[in-house]
Amino acid sequence: MTEATIGAGAFDRDTAVTAREEGVYGAELSDQWTIGNAVNGGYLLALLGRALGDVLPHPDPFTITAHYLTASRPGPATVRAATVRVGRTLSTGTASLAQADEEGREVERIRVLATYGDLAALPDDVRTSAKPPQIPPYEQCLGAKDGMDPANVPPITHQVDLRLDPATVGWAVGEPSGRGEVRGWFGLADGRDHDPLSLLLAVDALPPTAFDLGLSGWVPTVELTVHVRHRPAPGPVRVAITTRNLAGGFLEEDAEVWDSQDRLVAQSRQLARALLD
């Protein structure tokens, strides 16, 4: 198999937007990025990020915050993106995605506020106490489809190359650790290397930490904020996600994404709803 390059992979095809008029884009939400009946939130964020990159003068998302209003479904969608402010080094914009409901009425699915800049123009100094997650080598980790009934594998699983740390998958055999941790290697199935937009997918592509807390079922995202810190080096990234607090039926997930050069390239926090029994 020939590895896809940035701009020519399934991720690029399925996050494409087509300009209809100034600030208005058409999009087709692919059913290949779904879990159950819902479209993955990181995929949606990347699609909106692509539209914002077309509107704003700066190339890279620095920080992007999404509020998920209603569940998106595969099919046509309308994206609206607008500039809020343009400065010399940063620009800010807003975007939303809407779909028609069964009666043909437009329903807003997600709304985003983001600030863009140029990651290549940032200084090289790094002062951090953060350390890369300790994950076994790729070959010793478990594929997302390992042990699953082929008939029940979510479509998104075929689009990503996910290898989970065996220490964080006890929930898959009925033995969750209770620590609220999930770690693994993450890449795209067609071999496309990562860029800032695919990092928006990476922070939301692992199984939810709720599974490691002993819960099961859908964990819908309420709000997700991603900070992109560097352009990632070629190769898969390592993603570590933790939850420290589940209260009132809601939990937070904090994610770190590290590239092959041991650089922290993205961070995120999301608020999600835990559907308790």
Disulfide bonds with the S-S distance in Angstrom:
none
